[in-house]
Amino acid sequence: MGPQAEDEYNYYQFLQAVDLPLPSHVLQMFVTNLRNRPLSSTNIDSIRESFLSLYHNLITGSKEYPSIQYYGFFHSRELSTPFPHIPLERRENRAPCPLTAGPSGLMVPPARSGSSLQTVLTPNLPEKADLTALKTDRRNCVCNLELDGRAVTRVISPVYRSENIELKNRWRLTDYNADGHTLMSVFCRFHKDSTPCLKTQNKRGKRKAAEEESSSSTLTPPKKLPRL
């Protein structure tokens, strides 16, 4: 067995152990750009580096976000964008998009969206960050990646409905370069039809709880003490 075949075998064994999907399953993830800068193809492709880590968190609830190499086919499709598509030959004389004309930062959602940035909370992730300070916030998972030959710091953060209510199947991914400048910041969530393992995990948890309850009910009752 060659090194790659051995890696893939260990990969399958790990996925089975933690109830993650085998490559025959199709997983869909929705990604929402939070910044007033369009996502590059490198940004989008880099999400695969954390794809199974996020799924691991969804299934197990673990906050470790282990690095799990992705061997499957990764395909992306743009559903909508506020950034106009301008042919390359027309870009030189075209006025810049209003979103990109100003300083880089978070986009303000339109009033009708009502369900985006206005109703959720995340740890503080500034446009220019002190990477050491980000690591001190225990809610963040900070990892180092190499993308296109450059070092990138990725921060995986939970998303909250309120200060005490964490949303399941919601994460914020933010990438910083070596100087602490933001490269990408997105919301991620899996499609509801892409969570077959979560249903299995819940059934196993209920079955285990029922077995433990049944086991405790069949214990030998305590012996009666003799009357005096």
C-alpha positions in Angstrom: 0.0 0.0 0.0 1.5 3.3 -1.1 1.6 6.5 1.0 -1.4 8.1 -0.7 -3.5 4.8 -0.5 -2.5 4.5 3.2 -3.6 8.1 3.8 -6.9 7.6 2.1 -7.5 4.4 4.1 -6.8 6.2 7.4 -9.1 9.0 6.2 -12.0 6.5 5.6 -11.3 4.9 9.0 -11.4 8.2 10.7 -14.6 9.3 9.0 -16.4 6.1 10.0 -15.2 6.4 13.6 -16.7 9.9 14.0 -19.8 9.3 11.8 -18.6 11.7 9.1 -19.8 11.0 5.5 -17.9 8.7 3.2 -17.0 10.1 -0.2 -20.1 8.6 -1.7 -22.2 11.2 0.1 -22.9 14.6 -1.4 -22.5 17.5 1.0 -23.8 21.0 0.3 -22.6 24.1 2.0 -23.9 27.7 1.7 -21.3 30.4 2.0 -22.2 34.1 2.5 -19.6 36.7 1.9 -19.5 39.3 4.7 -17.2 41.8 3.2 -17.5 44.5 0.6 -14.9 42.8 -1.5 -15.7 39.9 -3.9 -14.4 36.4 -3.1 -11.6 35.2 -5.3 -11.4 31.6 -6.6 -8.6 31.1 -4.1 -10.8 32.2 -1.3 -13.6 29.8 -2.3 -11.3 26.8 -3.0 -9.6 27.3 0.4 -12.9 26.6 2.2 -12.3 22.9 1.5 -9.4 23.0 4.0 -12.0 23.4 6.8 -15.0 21.7 5.1 -14.8 18.4 7.1 -13.6 20.2 10.2 -16.9 22.1 10.3 -18.9 18.9 9.6 -17.1 17.2 12.4 -18.2 20.0 14.7 -21.8 19.7 13.5 -21.9 15.9 14.1 -19.9 15.6 17.3 -20.2 19.1 18.9 -16.4 19.0 19.4 -14.7 22.4 19.5 -11.3 21.0 18.5 -11.9 21.3 14.7 -9.4 18.7 13.7 -7.5 19.0 10.4 -9.2 16.4 8.1 -7.8 16.3 4.5 -10.5 16.5 1.9 -10.2 13.9 -0.9 -13.5 14.3 -2.6 -14.6 16.4 -5.6 -15.2 20.1 -4.7 -17.5 22.2 -6.9 -18.7 25.8 -6.2 -21.5 27.7 -7.8 -22.4 31.4 -7.3 -26.1 31.8 -6.4 -26.1 35.6 -6.2 -23.7 38.5 -5.8 -23.9 42.3 -5.2 -20.8 42.7 -7.3 -21.4 43.2 -11.1 -19.7 41.0 -13.5 -17.6 43.2 -15.9 -15.8 41.7 -18.9 -12.1 42.1 -18.6 -11.9 44.3 -21.8 -14.4 46.8 -20.3 -12.9 47.1 -16.8 -10.4 49.8 -17.6 -12.9 52.5 -18.3 -15.6 51.4 -16.0 -16.3 53.2 -12.7 -15.6 51.1 -9.6 -18.5 49.3 -7.9 -19.9 51.4 -5.0 -19.2 48.5 -2.6 -15.5 48.4 -3.5 -15.0 52.1 -3.8 -14.7 52.7 0.0 -12.4 51.1 2.6 -12.6 47.4 3.0 -14.9 46.1 5.7 -18.2 44.4 6.5 -21.1 44.9 4.2 -24.3 46.5 5.6 -27.2 44.2 4.6 -30.2 45.8 3.0 -33.2 46.4 5.3 -35.3 43.6 3.6 -32.6 41.0 4.4 -33.4 41.2 8.1 -31.8 37.8 8.9 -28.1 38.4 8.3 -25.7 40.5 10.3 -28.5 42.3 12.2 -29.6 39.3 14.1 -26.5 37.3 14.9 -23.4 37.8 17.0 -19.8 36.5 16.6 -16.6 37.2 18.5 -14.9 40.4 17.5 -13.0 39.9 14.3 -11.7 43.3 13.1 -10.5 44.1 9.5 -7.0 44.6 10.9 -6.4 42.2 13.8 -3.8 41.4 16.3 -3.4 37.6 15.6 -2.2 36.9 19.2 -5.3 38.6 20.6 -7.5 36.4 18.5 -6.0 33.3 20.0 -6.7 34.5 23.5 -10.5 34.4 22.8 -11.3 30.7 23.6 -14.4 30.8 21.4 -12.1 31.1 18.3 -10.3 28.2 16.8 -7.1 29.6 15.2 -5.1 27.5 12.7 -2.3 28.2 10.2 -2.7 27.3 6.5 -0.5 27.7 3.4 -2.5 28.9 0.4 -0.9 29.7 -2.9 2.5 29.6 -1.2 1.7 32.2 1.5 1.0 31.8 5.1 -2.7 32.4 6.2 -4.2 32.4 9.6 -7.7 31.1 9.6 -10.1 31.8 12.5 -13.2 29.6 12.9 -15.7 31.3 15.2 -19.2 30.2 16.4 -22.2 32.3 15.6 -24.7 33.3 18.3 -28.4 34.2 18.2 -27.8 36.1 21.5 -25.0 36.3 24.0 -25.9 32.9 25.5 -27.5 31.0 22.6 -25.1 29.5 20.0 -26.5 28.6 16.6 -26.0 25.1 15.4 -24.7 24.6 11.9 -23.4 28.2 11.6 -19.8 29.3 11.6 -17.8 32.3 10.6 -14.5 31.7 8.8 -12.1 34.6 8.6 -8.6 34.5 7.0 -5.8 36.9 7.8 -2.4 37.4 6.1 0.8 37.6 8.0 0.3 41.3 8.7 -3.1 40.7 10.2 -5.1 42.1 7.3 -8.4 40.3 6.4 -8.4 38.2 3.3 -11.8 36.7 3.6 -14.7 36.6 6.1 -17.7 34.4 5.4 -20.7 32.7 7.1 -20.9 28.9 6.4 -23.8 26.5 6.9 -24.6 23.0 5.6 -27.7 22.3 3.6 -30.3 20.5 5.7 -30.3 17.6 3.3 -26.6 17.2 3.8 -26.8 16.0 7.4 -27.7 12.3 7.2 -25.0 11.5 9.7 -26.4 14.0 12.2 -29.7 12.1 12.3 -27.8 8.8 12.8 -25.8 10.4 15.6 -29.0 11.7 17.3 -30.6 8.2 17.0 -27.5 6.6 18.5 -27.5 9.1 21.4 -31.2 8.4 22.2 -30.7 4.6 21.9 -27.7 4.8 24.2 -29.6 6.8 26.7 -32.5 4.3 26.6 -30.1 1.4 27.0 -28.5 3.1 30.1 -31.9 3.8 31.5 -33.0 0.2 30.9 -29.8 -1.1 32.5 -30.2 1.0 35.6 -33.8 -0.2 36.0 -32.8 -3.9 35.9 -30.2 -3.6 38.7 -30.7 -5.9 41.6 -32.9 -4.1 44.2 -31.3 -3.5 47.6 -31.8 -6.2 50.2 -34.4 -5.6 52.8 -33.1 -5.0 56.3 -34.5 -7.4 59.0 -37.0 -5.8 61.3 -36.0 -5.3 64.9 
